[in-house]
Structures are given as structure tokens and as C-alpha cells.
Amino acid sequence: MPATLRDVAERAQVSIRTVSNVMRGYTHVSDRTRTRVLAAVEELDYRPNPAARTLRTGRTGMLALIVPEIDVPYFSALARDVIAAAAELDFRVMIDQTGHDHERERELLTGDDREMLFDGVLFSPLVTQAELLEMNPSTRIPLVLLGEHDFDDRFDHVAIDNVRAAHDAVRHLLERGRTRIAAIGAQPQEQYATPQQRTAGYELALREAGIEPNPGHTRSAAHYSRADGYAAATELLRLDPRPDAILCFSDLLAMGAMRAVFDAGLTVPDDVAIVGIDDIEEGHYSRPTLTSVSLDTAFIAEHAVARIAARIEEPDLPPEQIVAPHALHVRESSGG
């Protein structure tokens, strides 16, 4: 018969609560007591029973991470960092994706099964906003929003300053002497905050330099993929005069754009400088290497998990809005 928490407590001559505290990693247990409890755990080959813990505490020890596309490098990195941050606080993470589908986002956000399966949800939505505004935070599962939407202040929110990130990238290109700077990644027909904010940052930097943004220099992208970057850059390169630089709203778009430049018989960065956003590993090894704005996924994950853990313990905590840092890494694609 498997050993129980009570068996461990009796062997270590401590209370069941002390054993539980040791197993959960609480720091206020003395080293001597901790050593005794861990020795009893080893001797009895004790294994925690998740079902029993759920019945006892009303918690599962599980968090949900919901992202638009897990195969996008940014979201893959975010998932990796969330899993690591959650493990530090004794949580496990289940990942789901919405596939950019509005109904899927609504279902995952409001489904009753969320409250039974998970202690909290980390949610990176693209299109859901009305449902969030209609939710009553006091009656729902603990929720932390990730991403760059302009939500109200009733929910915890960890985000990137996308306006400043795009602004810094364009300012870098201006400092390199580029004046005909195009942008790939706008989505004017959608309500997604990320492309709207990055477009605003792109235009702000141009205006600060005394350059009025040229509508013909902006190209949309249905998905932030290499194929969309290639197609958009191919269009831009047909302009006369053609752009001498392109800001891409993701590194995957930038990879496609660089290929389009080469296929047009031009070079990066001599003819067209290119900057991306995300700083994915692929860009470190491309030829040329890609100048990119790095988004601190580790910071986002650490603060989001810490916030959800705090809200699980104290549901009435006032919401916090946390802005993650970013940094421009200059490489060969912009003349670095």
C-alpha cells in the first residue's frame, strides 16, 4: 500500500502540516526538520497524490496558458518560460491555442470547465475584448492577461510597450541615414492591438524626424509568417523609388522580406536595411544576421506566474498593469 502523508509525519515525528510545508517548499521550516522529513519521504518512497491534494485544498496545482499559435517562435519561447516560472512555484502548465479564432477564444475564456481543471489562466488573446469587458473578475477563475490589448484595469495585465518598441526600431534606421522606411505587418481591418500599436510607433518616429508617413509604404500581413513577409516586401520593392529600409512587425516577416530583397537582385543592408521584432534564435544565424527588438519573455512569464499565484491566494488583490522591457539588438541586416 502506498505511503501516505500521515505515514511520513509519523516516521519523521512531525505534524502532517509540517510534512506538507516541506513538500511545498515553504522556507520557514528549519533545516533540521526539513532533513528529517525528506529522509522519511525517501525511506517510505512517498509520492504525493494530486487527487488527494485537490480534494483537501480545492486546488489542482495546474495553470492554463492560452496562446494564438504555439508554433510561432515568440509564443513557443513564452510557453517555455511560463513552464519554468510555474515550476518554481510548484505549478504545472497545460497549453492550448486559439488559432486566431474568435469563437475559440471566447469558449476557452468563459468555459465552465476552466474552473474545474485549473487554478488560474494566463491568456494571450488576439481578438477577444468584449467578453473580457463583460466578465466579473470577482466571480471567475483567476486570470492574467498577456499581450498588448487596451483592456480596462479590472484584470492583471503583463504587456510589451509596442509603440515604443517599433519607435526605437525606426529611430535606429533613421540614425543610419534611411529615409524611405516601409513597414510590414499592419492589419487595419482588424481590432488587434499589437499591429495597431506597432504602426503607431512606426509613424511616431517618422514624424519626430520630420517625415510624414507614406501610406504606400505600409503593407498588411494576414499572418506574421515568412510567406507574408516575402509577398509584402516583393510589392514594396516594385515602388519607384523603392524603400531603403523596412520595419517588419515580426522576425518571421523579416526573414521573408530579406529573401524577397535577394530575389530582386538587391542586397541587405546596402540596398534595403531590415529590422524585425521578437529577436528569435533564427535571426542570430541568418545571413545577414537580423537586427531585431528583443521582447523579454522570461520577464513576462515570471511576473505573470507570480501574479496568478498571488491572485489564487488572495482573489481580492487590486489588479496590476506590468510593462515588460525590450531592447534593440543591432546586427548585420541594418548595417551593424
C-alpha positions in Angstrom: 0.0 0.0 0.0 1.5 3.4 -1.0 2.8 5.6 1.9 0.6 8.5 2.9 1.3 11.9 4.3 0.4 10.6 7.7 3.0 7.8 7.4 5.7 10.3 6.6 4.7 12.5 9.5 4.8 9.6 11.9 8.2 8.4 10.7 9.7 11.9 10.9 7.9 12.6 14.2 6.4 15.9 13.0 2.9 17.1 12.2 1.1 16.4 8.9 1.1 20.1 8.2 4.9 20.3 8.6 5.3 17.5 6.0 3.0 19.4 3.7 5.0 22.6 4.1 8.3 20.7 3.3 6.7 19.2 0.2 5.5 22.6 -1.0 9.0 24.1 -0.4 8.0 26.6 2.3 11.1 28.4 3.6 10.0 28.8 7.2 10.7 25.1 8.1 14.0 24.6 9.9 16.8 22.8 8.1 16.9 20.1 10.7 13.2 19.4 10.4 13.4 19.5 6.6 16.2 17.0 6.5 14.2 14.6 8.8 11.1 14.9 6.7 12.9 14.3 3.4 14.7 11.3 4.9 11.3 9.8 5.8 10.0 10.6 2.3 12.9 8.7 0.8 12.7 5.7 3.2 8.9 5.3 2.6 9.1 6.1 -1.1 6.3 8.6 -0.6 4.7 10.1 -3.7 2.2 13.0 -3.4 -1.3 12.2 -4.5 -2.6 15.0 -6.8 -6.2 13.9 -6.5 -6.0 13.9 -2.7 -4.4 17.4 -2.7 -7.2 18.7 -4.9 -9.8 17.2 -2.5 -8.0 18.6 0.5 -7.2 22.1 -0.8 -9.7 22.7 -3.6 -6.8 23.3 -6.0 -5.3 21.3 -8.8 -1.8 22.8 -9.0 -2.5 23.4 -12.7 -2.4 26.6 -14.7 -3.6 27.1 -18.3 -1.6 29.0 -20.8 -3.7 30.0 -23.9 -1.9 31.5 -26.9 -2.9 32.2 -30.5 -0.3 29.9 -32.2 2.1 27.6 -30.3 4.3 27.2 -33.4 5.1 30.9 -33.7 8.6 31.3 -32.1 7.6 34.1 -29.8 4.8 32.0 -28.3 7.0 28.9 -28.1 9.5 30.9 -26.1 6.8 32.4 -23.9 5.4 28.9 -23.2 8.9 27.6 -22.3 9.4 30.4 -19.8 6.0 30.1 -18.3 6.5 26.4 -17.7 9.9 27.2 -16.0 8.4 30.0 -13.9 5.4 27.9 -12.9 7.6 25.0 -11.8 9.4 27.3 -9.4 6.1 27.9 -7.6 5.0 24.2 -7.8 2.6 24.6 -10.6 2.2 22.6 -13.8 1.1 24.2 -17.1 -1.3 23.0 -19.7 -1.1 24.8 -23.1 -3.9 25.4 -25.5 -4.1 27.5 -28.7 -6.9 29.5 -30.3 -5.7 29.5 -33.9 -6.8 33.2 -34.2 -10.4 32.0 -33.9 -12.7 34.5 -32.0 -15.2 31.8 -31.0 -12.4 29.5 -29.8 -11.0 32.4 -27.6 -14.5 33.0 -26.2 -15.0 29.3 -25.4 -11.7 28.9 -23.7 -12.1 32.1 -21.7 -15.6 31.6 -20.5 -16.0 27.8 -20.4 -17.1 26.4 -17.1 -14.6 23.5 -17.3 -11.8 26.1 -16.7 -12.8 26.5 -13.1 -12.7 22.7 -12.5 -9.4 22.0 -14.2 -7.2 24.9 -13.4 -6.3 27.2 -10.5 -5.7 30.1 -12.9 -5.4 31.1 -16.5 -2.7 33.0 -18.4 -4.4 34.3 -21.5 -2.8 35.9 -24.6 -5.8 36.8 -26.8 -5.8 38.4 -30.2 -9.5 39.2 -30.9 -11.5 38.8 -27.7 -12.2 42.0 -25.9 -15.9 42.4 -25.4 -16.1 39.1 -23.5 -13.4 40.4 -21.1 -15.2 43.6 -20.5 -18.4 41.7 -19.7 -16.7 39.4 -17.2 -17.0 40.0 -13.5 -13.5 39.3 -12.2 -14.8 38.5 -8.7 -16.8 35.5 -9.9 -14.4 34.0 -12.4 -11.3 31.9 -12.3 -8.1 33.9 -11.6 -6.9 35.4 -14.9 -3.8 37.3 -16.0 -3.8 38.8 -19.5 -0.7 38.7 -21.6 -0.2 40.8 -24.7 -0.8 44.3 -25.8 -4.5 44.9 -25.9 -6.0 48.1 -24.4 -8.1 46.3 -21.7 -9.6 48.0 -18.7 -7.9 47.9 -15.4 -10.0 45.2 -13.8 -7.6 42.4 -14.7 -3.9 41.8 -14.1 -2.0 42.5 -17.4 1.6 41.9 -18.4 2.5 43.5 -21.7 5.1 44.9 -24.1 5.2 48.6 -24.9 4.7 48.0 -28.6 4.6 51.7 -29.5 8.0 52.3 -28.0 9.4 49.0 -29.4 8.5 50.0 -33.0 9.5 53.6 -32.4 13.0 52.5 -31.2 13.5 50.3 -34.3 12.5 53.1 -36.7 14.7 55.6 -34.9 17.6 53.3 -35.3 17.0 53.1 -39.1 16.8 56.9 -39.2 20.1 57.2 -37.4 21.6 55.0 -40.1 20.5 57.6 -42.7 17.5 55.7 -44.0 14.6 58.0 -45.0 12.2 55.9 -47.1 11.3 53.4 -44.3 8.4 51.0 -45.0 6.5 48.8 -42.6 5.2 45.2 -42.9 2.6 43.9 -40.5 -0.2 46.4 -40.3 -3.7 44.9 -40.0 -6.1 47.9 -40.4 -9.2 45.7 -40.9 -8.8 44.0 -37.5 -9.0 45.1 -33.9 -5.7 43.5 -32.8 -3.8 45.9 -30.6 -0.3 44.6 -31.5 -0.2 45.8 -35.2 -2.1 49.0 -34.3 0.4 49.9 -31.6 3.4 49.0 -33.8 2.0 51.1 -36.6 1.6 54.0 -34.2 5.2 53.7 -33.1 6.5 53.5 -36.6 4.6 56.6 -37.6 5.5 58.5 -34.4 9.2 58.0 -35.1 8.9 59.2 -38.7 7.0 62.3 -37.6 9.6 63.1 -34.9 12.2 63.1 -37.7 10.1 65.5 -39.8 9.0 62.8 -42.2 5.3 62.4 -43.0 4.4 58.6 -43.1 3.7 57.5 -46.7 0.6 55.3 -46.8 2.0 53.5 -49.8 5.0 52.3 -47.6 2.8 50.3 -45.3 1.8 46.7 -46.1 -0.6 44.4 -44.2 0.1 40.8 -43.3 -2.7 38.4 -42.5 -0.3 36.2 -40.5 3.2 37.1 -39.3 4.8 34.5 -41.4 7.8 34.3 -43.8 5.4 33.9 -46.8 3.5 37.1 -45.9 6.8 38.9 -45.4 8.1 37.8 -48.7 4.9 38.8 -50.6 4.7 42.2 -48.9 8.4 43.0 -49.5 8.1 42.0 -53.1 5.3 44.6 -53.6 7.3 47.3 -51.8 10.4 46.7 -53.9 8.4 47.4 -57.1 7.8 51.0 -55.9 9.8 53.9 -57.5 11.6 55.0 -55.6 11.7 51.8 -53.6 12.1 51.9 -49.8 15.6 51.9 -48.4 14.6 50.2 -45.2 11.7 48.0 -43.9 10.5 47.6 -40.4 8.8 44.1 -40.0 6.4 43.6 -37.1 7.9 40.1 -36.5 11.1 38.3 -37.2 9.4 35.8 -39.4 8.1 38.6 -41.6 11.7 39.9 -41.7 13.0 36.6 -42.8 10.6 36.5 -45.7 11.4 40.2 -46.6 15.2 39.5 -46.7 14.6 36.7 -49.2 12.5 39.0 -51.3 15.3 41.5 -51.4 17.8 38.9 -52.5 15.4 37.5 -55.2 15.1 41.1 -56.6 18.8 41.2 -57.1 19.4 43.6 -54.2 21.4 43.3 -51.0 20.7 43.7 -47.3 21.6 46.1 -45.8 23.3 48.0 -48.6 20.2 48.5 -50.7 17.5 47.8 -48.1 18.0 47.6 -44.4 15.7 45.4 -42.4 14.7 45.3 -38.8 12.4 42.7 -37.1 10.6 42.4 -33.7 10.9 39.3 -31.4 14.6 38.5 -31.6 14.1 34.8 -32.3 17.1 32.5 -32.5 16.9 32.0 -36.2 17.8 35.7 -36.7 21.1 35.2 -34.9 22.2 32.7 -37.5 20.6 34.1 -40.7 22.8 35.7 -43.4 22.9 38.5 -42.8 22.1 38.3 -39.1 18.9 40.1 -38.2 18.6 43.4 -36.3 15.7 42.9 -34.0 13.8 44.2 -31.0 14.0 41.6 -28.2 10.9 41.1 -26.1 11.7 39.8 -22.7 9.6 36.6 -22.5 11.3 35.5 -19.3 10.2 38.7 -17.6 6.7 38.3 -18.9 6.5 34.7 -17.7 8.0 35.4 -14.3 5.7 38.3 -13.5 2.6 36.7 -14.9 3.0 33.5 -13.0 3.9 35.4 -9.8 0.8 37.5 -10.3 -1.5 34.5 -10.9 -0.1 32.7 -7.8 -0.8 35.8 -5.7 -4.3 36.1 -7.0 -5.0 32.5 -6.3 -4.0 33.1 -2.7 -5.8 36.5 -2.4 -8.5 36.8 -5.0 -9.3 40.4 -4.0 -5.9 41.8 -4.7 -6.1 45.0 -6.8 -5.1 44.4 -10.4 -1.7 45.4 -11.7 -0.5 46.5 -15.1 3.1 45.4 -15.7 5.2 46.6 -18.7 8.0 44.3 -19.8 11.3 45.7 -21.0 12.5 45.5 -24.6 15.9 46.0 -26.2 17.1 46.6 -29.8 19.9 44.3 -30.8 21.8 45.7 -33.8 23.2 43.2 -36.3 24.1 43.0 -39.9 20.7 43.5 -41.6 20.7 47.2 -40.6 24.5 47.7 -41.1 25.5 46.6 -37.6 
